[in-house]
Amino acid sequence: MAEAERSPQTIAKALKHVPDAEFVMHNGDVVENGGREQDWTDLLDSARASLLSTTLAPASGNHDTAANAFAGRRRPPTAARP
Protein backbone atom coordinates (compact mmCIF):
# COMPACT_ATOMS: atom_id res chain seq x y z
CA MET A 1 0.00 0.00 0.00
CA ALA A 2 1.45 3.37 -1.01
CA GLU A 3 1.78 6.37 1.29
CA ALA A 4 -1.05 8.21 -0.49
CA GLU A 5 -3.35 5.31 0.39
CA ARG A 6 -2.22 5.01 4.03
CA SER A 7 -2.07 8.70 4.93
CA PRO A 8 -5.84 9.40 4.82
CA GLN A 9 -6.54 6.26 6.86
CA THR A 10 -3.90 7.21 9.42
CA ILE A 11 -5.23 10.77 9.73
CA ALA A 12 -8.81 9.54 10.19
CA LYS A 13 -7.70 6.97 12.78
CA ALA A 14 -5.77 9.59 14.76
CA LEU A 15 -8.76 11.94 14.78
CA LYS A 16 -11.07 9.14 15.88
CA HIS A 17 -8.72 8.36 18.77
CA VAL A 18 -8.30 12.04 19.72
CA PRO A 19 -11.35 13.82 18.24
CA ASP A 20 -10.55 17.22 19.76
CA ALA A 21 -6.97 17.32 18.42
CA GLU A 22 -5.95 20.81 17.37
CA PHE A 23 -3.61 19.44 14.70
CA VAL A 24 -2.25 16.22 13.23
CA MET A 25 1.52 15.90 12.79
CA HIS A 26 2.58 13.73 9.84
CA ASN A 27 6.17 12.50 9.98
CA GLY A 28 6.85 12.46 6.25
CA ASP A 29 6.33 10.47 3.07
CA VAL A 30 2.83 11.88 2.83
CA VAL A 31 2.63 10.54 -0.74
CA GLU A 32 4.48 7.84 -2.66
CA ASN A 33 5.83 10.13 -5.40
CA GLY A 34 5.84 13.87 -4.67
CA GLY A 35 6.52 14.66 -8.31
CA ARG A 36 3.33 12.90 -9.41
CA GLU A 37 0.36 15.27 -9.23
CA GLN A 38 -2.12 12.39 -9.03
CA ASP A 39 -0.63 11.23 -5.71
CA TRP A 40 -1.39 14.63 -4.14
CA THR A 41 -4.88 14.70 -5.69
CA ASP A 42 -5.64 11.20 -4.39
CA LEU A 43 -4.44 12.14 -0.90
CA LEU A 44 -6.46 15.35 -0.72
CA ASP A 45 -9.59 13.76 -2.19
CA SER A 46 -9.57 10.83 0.24
CA ALA A 47 -8.52 12.83 3.33
CA ARG A 48 -10.76 15.85 2.67
CA ALA A 49 -13.29 15.11 5.46
CA SER A 50 -10.54 14.67 8.06
CA LEU A 51 -8.60 17.72 6.91
CA LEU A 52 -11.67 19.96 7.15
CA SER A 53 -11.84 19.34 10.89
CA THR A 54 -8.22 19.98 11.88
CA THR A 55 -4.83 21.29 10.78
CA LEU A 56 -2.31 18.96 9.15
CA ALA A 57 1.32 19.68 10.03
CA PRO A 58 3.37 17.49 7.68
CA ALA A 59 7.12 17.02 7.64
CA SER A 60 8.49 16.40 4.17
CA GLY A 61 9.88 12.93 3.59
CA ASN A 62 12.16 11.85 0.78
CA HIS A 63 9.14 10.73 -1.30
CA ASP A 64 7.45 14.12 -0.90
CA THR A 65 10.42 16.18 -2.04
CA ALA A 66 10.71 14.66 -5.52
CA ALA A 67 11.07 17.48 -8.04
CA ASN A 68 10.72 19.96 -5.14
CA ALA A 69 6.99 19.17 -5.17
CA PHE A 70 6.44 19.52 -1.41
CA ALA A 71 7.57 23.17 -1.28
CA GLY A 72 4.76 24.30 -3.57
CA ARG A 73 2.13 22.67 -1.36
CA ARG A 74 3.16 24.15 1.98
CA ARG A 75 1.00 27.17 1.27
CA PRO A 76 -1.62 26.39 -1.33
CA PRO A 77 -2.88 29.32 -3.43
CA THR A 78 -6.24 29.24 -1.62
CA ALA A 79 -4.67 29.48 1.86
CA ALA A 80 -5.35 32.61 3.89
CA ARG A 81 -2.47 35.04 3.85
CA PRO A 82 -1.16 36.44 7.15
N, C-alpha and C positions, 0 to 999 in steps of 0.2 A: 504494500500500500504506500503510495507516494505521500509526501508531506502535505500537499494541497488537499488530499483526501482525509488525512488525520487531523490537521489543524482545526477545522470546524468542529469536529467531534470532541476534540480536547477542550476547546473553548467552551462549548455547550456543557460538557461534563463539569468543568471547573465552576461555571456559573450555577449549575444545579446544586453543587456541593456548598458553595458560598454565594447565595443569591443576592446578597447586598454588597458584593465586592465593588469597590470604586474603580478598579481597573484589573485587567488581566495582563500579566507579563508573559511574553512568549520568548523562549530562549534561543530562537534562531532556526534556520531552515524552515521558514514559514511555507515556502513552496518548493517543489522539486527542482524547477529550473527557472530562476529569476529572469532570465532573458526571454522566456516564452510567455507572451501576453495572456495566453489561454489559462496558464496556471494561476495567474493573479485573478482573472475573471472567475474561474471555478471557485477559488477560495472565497472571494467576496460574495458571490452568489449563494454559496452554501452556508456561509457564516453570517449572512446579513442579519437575521433575527437576533443572534447573540450580540453582534457588534452594535446594534441599535440600543442596547440596554446598558452598555458599559464602554470604557475606553480600553483599547488594545495598545499595549506598550511592547512592541516587538524589538528584539535585538536582531541584527542581520547576521545570518549564517552564511557559510560559503556557497550554499545553493542560491540564496537570495541575491547575492552580489554579482551574479553573472551579468556581464555587459553593463555594469553599474546600474542595474534595474531597480535596486532597492532605494537608492537615493531619490529617485523621482517620485516615489510613493510615500515618502515620509510626510509630505505635506501635499495632499491631493489638491487640485485646482479648486475644488468646491469647499475646502476647509476654511473656517473663519480665520481671518487675519487678525493678529494682535493689534 
